Amino acid sequence: MEANLRWVLLTALAPIAWGANYWITHAHLPADHPLWGAALRALPAGLLLLALARRRPHGPWWWRSALLGLLNTAAFFVLLYLASQLLPTSAAATLMAASPLALLLTAWALAGQRPRRAHLAGSAVGLAGVALALAGPGEGIGWAGPAASAAAMLVSSVGYVLAARWREGADPLTATAWQLTAGGLMLLPAAAAAEGAPAPVDAPTLLAFGYSAVVATALAFTCWFAGLRHLPAGTVGLLGLLNPLTGVLLGAALDGDAFGVRQGAGLALVAAGILLGRPRADTAAGQPPATEPDSGPGPDTARLPCGRAA
């Protein structure tokens, strides 16, 4: 019992770190450099995990790592960065909480994994929760932030479907290290070409980049995969709900984001939808985690295919 509690507490660090990263990105990272922001999150984290894994890709995993790195790291991190900058912290966290539901529908559309009625009900309930939490006059949400969130969920869900077919030949932590490194290397020339030199940073910004790369990515993935090895899938799935909860609470406490009865009810509906739509434990066992995730891992929503951050 005591050992399980230790693993629960260790695993919980991952979704809490991912949820806090919404606020870190929104409050302390440069808004006009999303490519550099994503690159400086992905590459240091990938190199750190490679130092732990000490394995190179082999066979088809060279091109698989590149493709999954493009989807789950390069594209996802840029879109998540944009969503975190364009949206209030609580809104970004609430929107990305719907990523497990988007994953179910994407797997149905692309891989023929027909969801059960409970999965469809969960999707409907979760999306209703997102709409309730973000609805209302005076929110000033606009369209760009939700569009970035939706695109982030889409690319990571496609990546999950591919990773689920490519489970053999690499353990999740090693595959995550390859994808983060590949995605970071792709982002470097794109950032240099589109955004020029990195923006000058002061000490708080440097600490924020360090948190995003080391804590919210390298450390969080390590804790998440440790939990997946030692805890039931249902327990890990429930812990993932700490991701949006952390983001919403930080946004309300530190940025003054609105959090009343409507936002609380919406977040509760999102949680209920995730619980209804989450795959059975016996189905999910042995599959690469998805959404910081999720979340995800993706989750950024806190699980990702072979390791997705949120």
CORZIGI-V216627 format. One record per residue. N is the residue number from 1. RES is the residue in one letter. PSI is psi in whole degrees, 0 to 359 (999 if undefined). OMEGA is omega in whole degrees, -180 to 180 (999 if undefined). D_LAST is the distance of its C-alpha to the last C-alpha in Angstrom with 1 decimal. Layout:
# CORZIGI-V216627
N|RES|PSI|OMEGA|D_LAST + N|RES|PSI|OMEGA|D_LAST
This chain:
# CORZIGI-V216627
1|M|314|179|29.5 + 2|E|321|179|28.8 + 3|A|318|178|27.0 + 4|N|321|179|24.7 + 5|L|321|178|24.0 + 6|R|318|180|23.0 + 7|W|324|177|20.6 + 8|V|313|-179|19.1 + 9|L|320|179|18.8 + 10|L|315|-179|17.3 + 11|T|325|-179|14.7 + 12|A|337|178|13.9 + 13|L|327|-176|13.0 + 14|A|302|-180|9.6 + 15|P|330|176|8.2 + 16|I|317|178|10.4 + 17|A|319|179|9.1 + 18|W|317|179|5.4 + 19|G|319|179|7.5 + 20|A|333|-177|9.9 + 21|N|335|173|8.0 + 22|Y|313|-178|8.4 + 23|W|319|179|12.0 + 24|I|314|-179|12.4 + 25|T|315|-177|11.5 + 26|H|321|-171|13.7 + 27|A|333|-167|16.5 + 28|H|353|-179|17.0 + 29|L|150|-175|15.8 + 30|P|131|-174|18.2 + 31|A|334|-172|17.7 + 32|D|16|179|19.8 + 33|H|62|-178|18.3 + 34|P|327|-180|14.9 + 35|L|315|176|16.0 + 36|W|321|179|16.9 + 37|G|317|179|13.9 + 38|A|319|-180|11.7 + 39|A|318|-178|14.6 + 40|L|350|169|14.9 + 41|R|316|-171|11.4 + 42|A|309|-170|11.7 + 43|L|311|177|15.5 + 44|P|320|180|16.2 + 45|A|318|179|13.5 + 46|G|318|179|15.0 + 47|L|322|177|18.4 + 48|L|316|-180|17.9 + 49|L|327|175|16.9 + 50|L|323|178|19.7 + 51|A|329|177|22.0 + 52|L|317|-175|21.2 + 53|A|318|179|21.5 + 54|R|44|177|24.4 + 55|R|144|177|24.5 + 56|R|155|174|24.8 + 57|P|155|176|24.1 + 58|H|152|178|27.2 + 59|G|226|-177|28.7 + 60|P|349|-178|26.5 + 61|W|349|173|23.3 + 62|W|307|-178|24.0 + 63|W|330|176|23.5 + 64|R|316|179|20.9 + 65|S|321|179|18.7 + 66|A|315|-178|19.4 + 67|L|313|179|18.6 + 68|L|327|175|15.4 + 69|G|323|177|14.4 + 70|L|315|-177|15.3 + 71|L|306|-169|13.2 + 72|N|343|180|10.1 + 73|T|294|-173|10.1 + 74|A|299|-177|12.6 + 75|A|316|-176|12.3 + 76|F|314|-178|8.7 + 77|F|321|178|8.0 + 78|V|313|-179|11.2 + 79|L|321|178|10.6 + 80|L|322|177|7.4 + 81|Y|314|179|9.7 + 82|L|316|180|12.5 + 83|A|319|-180|11.2 + 84|S|329|179|10.5 + 85|Q|323|-173|14.0 + 86|L|338|-175|15.8 + 87|L|152|166|14.9 + 88|P|150|-175|15.7 + 89|T|316|-178|13.0 + 90|S|323|180|14.0 + 91|A|318|178|14.1 + 92|A|316|-180|10.7 + 93|A|319|-179|9.4 + 94|T|315|180|12.1 + 95|L|313|-177|11.7 + 96|M|345|175|8.2 + 97|A|343|179|9.8 + 98|A|1|-175|12.0 + 99|S|324|175|9.9 + 100|P|329|179|11.8 + 101|L|321|175|14.9 + 102|A|325|179|14.4 + 103|L|317|179|14.0 + 104|L|314|-178|17.4 + 105|L|324|178|19.1 + 106|T|317|178|18.0 + 107|A|325|177|19.3 + 108|W|315|-176|22.4 + 109|A|320|-172|23.0 + 110|L|330|-174|22.5 + 111|A|3|178|23.4 + 112|G|21|179|25.8 + 113|Q|85|-174|23.9 + 114|R|123|-180|25.6 + 115|P|155|174|23.9 + 116|R|170|178|26.2 + 117|R|325|179|27.3 + 118|A|325|178|25.1 + 119|H|315|179|22.0 + 120|L|320|177|23.4 + 121|A|319|178|24.3 + 122|G|320|178|20.8 + 123|S|315|-179|19.5 + 124|A|316|-179|22.2 + 125|V|316|-179|21.7 + 126|G|316|179|18.0 + 127|L|325|175|18.5 + 128|A|323|178|21.5 + 129|G|318|177|19.5 + 130|V|315|-180|17.2 + 131|A|319|-180|20.5 + 132|L|317|-177|22.2 + 133|A|328|-175|19.7 + 134|L|352|-177|19.7 + 135|A|165|174|23.4 + 136|G|156|-179|26.3 + 137|P|151|171|28.2 + 138|G|11|-178|27.3 + 139|E|328|179|23.5 + 140|G|34|-177|23.5 + 141|I|320|-176|20.2 + 142|G|193|-177|21.7 + 143|W|336|-172|20.5 + 144|A|317|-180|18.5 + 145|G|308|176|15.3 + 146|P|325|178|15.3 + 147|A|319|177|16.2 + 148|A|319|178|13.3 + 149|S|314|-180|10.9 + 150|A|318|179|13.3 + 151|A|321|178|13.4 + 152|A|316|178|9.7 + 153|M|323|-179|10.1 + 154|L|310|-176|13.3 + 155|V|322|180|12.7 + 156|S|327|178|10.1 + 157|S|320|175|12.6 + 158|V|318|177|15.4 + 159|G|322|179|13.9 + 160|Y|316|-179|13.8 + 161|V|318|178|17.4 + 162|L|314|-178|18.5 + 163|A|327|179|17.0 + 164|A|332|177|18.6 + 165|R|343|-174|21.9 + 166|W|40|-176|21.6 + 167|R|329|-173|21.0 + 168|E|149|169|24.2 + 169|G|355|180|24.8 + 170|A|134|175|21.7 + 171|D|156|-172|20.0 + 172|P|319|-177|16.2 + 173|L|318|178|15.8 + 174|T|315|179|18.2 + 175|A|323|177|16.8 + 176|T|317|179|13.3 + 177|A|316|179|15.4 + 178|W|315|-177|17.3 + 179|Q|318|178|14.5 + 180|L|317|180|12.9 + 181|T|315|180|16.5 + 182|A|314|179|17.6 + 183|G|319|178|14.9 + 184|G|319|179|15.6 + 185|L|326|176|19.3 + 186|M|323|-175|19.0 + 187|L|331|-176|17.5 + 188|L|304|180|20.2 + 189|P|326|178|23.2 + 190|A|318|179|21.4 + 191|A|317|180|20.5 + 192|A|321|-178|24.0 + 193|A|319|-173|25.6 + 194|A|328|-172|23.9 + 195|E|358|-179|23.3 + 196|G|208|-180|25.9 + 197|A|152|177|25.7 + 198|P|147|179|22.7 + 199|A|145|174|23.4 + 200|P|142|-177|25.2 + 201|V|145|172|23.3 + 202|D|183|-176|24.7 + 203|A|314|179|23.9 + 204|P|321|179|21.3 + 205|T|320|178|19.3 + 206|L|318|177|19.8 + 207|L|323|179|18.6 + 208|A|317|176|15.4 + 209|F|319|178|14.8 + 210|G|318|178|15.7 + 211|Y|313|-176|13.3 + 212|S|318|-176|10.3 + 213|A|313|-172|11.7 + 214|V|311|-174|13.5 + 215|V|306|-173|12.0 + 216|A|351|-180|8.2 + 217|T|289|-175|8.4 + 218|A|307|-179|12.0 + 219|L|318|-178|12.9 + 220|A|317|178|9.9 + 221|F|318|-180|10.2 + 222|T|315|178|13.9 + 223|C|320|-178|14.0 + 224|W|315|-179|12.0 + 225|F|328|174|14.4 + 226|A|318|177|17.3 + 227|G|320|179|16.7 + 228|L|330|179|16.7 + 229|R|334|-170|20.0 + 230|H|351|-177|21.6 + 231|L|156|175|20.7 + 232|P|149|-179|21.3 + 233|A|323|180|18.6 + 234|G|322|178|19.2 + 235|T|316|180|18.7 + 236|V|320|178|15.2 + 237|G|319|178|14.3 + 238|L|321|178|15.7 + 239|L|330|178|13.9 + 240|G|338|178|10.6 + 241|L|344|176|12.1 + 242|L|340|179|11.9 + 243|N|297|180|8.3 + 244|P|326|180|9.9 + 245|L|317|179|13.1 + 246|T|314|180|12.2 + 247|G|317|-179|10.9 + 248|V|315|-178|14.1 + 249|L|320|178|16.4 + 250|L|319|178|15.5 + 251|G|319|180|16.0 + 252|A|320|-175|19.3 + 253|A|321|-172|20.5 + 254|L|332|-178|19.9 + 255|D|355|-179|19.9 + 256|G|23|177|22.3 + 257|D|145|180|20.1 + 258|A|133|175|22.2 + 259|F|98|180|21.7 + 260|G|205|-178|24.7 + 261|V|318|-178|25.9 + 262|R|315|179|24.4 + 263|Q|319|179|20.8 + 264|G|319|178|21.3 + 265|A|321|178|22.8 + 266|G|317|179|20.1 + 267|L|323|177|17.3 + 268|A|322|177|19.7 + 269|L|321|176|20.2 + 270|V|313|179|16.5 + 271|A|317|179|16.6 + 272|A|320|179|19.9 + 273|G|320|178|18.8 + 274|I|319|179|16.0 + 275|L|319|178|18.8 + 276|L|319|-173|21.2 + 277|G|353|-179|19.2 + 278|R|133|179|17.7 + 279|P|155|177|19.6 + 280|R|151|-179|22.4 + 281|A|323|-178|21.9 + 282|D|334|177|24.5 + 283|T|321|-176|22.9 + 284|A|338|-176|19.4 + 285|A|134|177|21.0 + 286|G|354|179|21.0 + 287|Q|151|177|18.4 + 288|P|139|180|15.4 + 289|P|149|-177|12.3 + 290|A|186|137|10.1 + 291|T|999|999|6.1 + 292|E|43|171|2.5 + 293|P|82|73|4.2 + 294|D|999|999|4.2 + 295|S|999|999|6.6 + 296|G|290|173|6.0 + 297|P|321|107|6.4 + 298|G|308|-172|6.1 + 299|P|999|999|5.2 + 300|D|999|999|2.0 + 301|T|359|180|6.3 + 302|A|10|175|4.9 + 303|R|154|179|7.2 + 304|L|155|176|8.1 + 305|P|127|-177|11.7 + 306|C|28|178|13.1 + 307|G|94|174|9.9 + 308|R|138|177|6.6 + 309|A|163|175|3.6 + 310|A|999|999|0.0
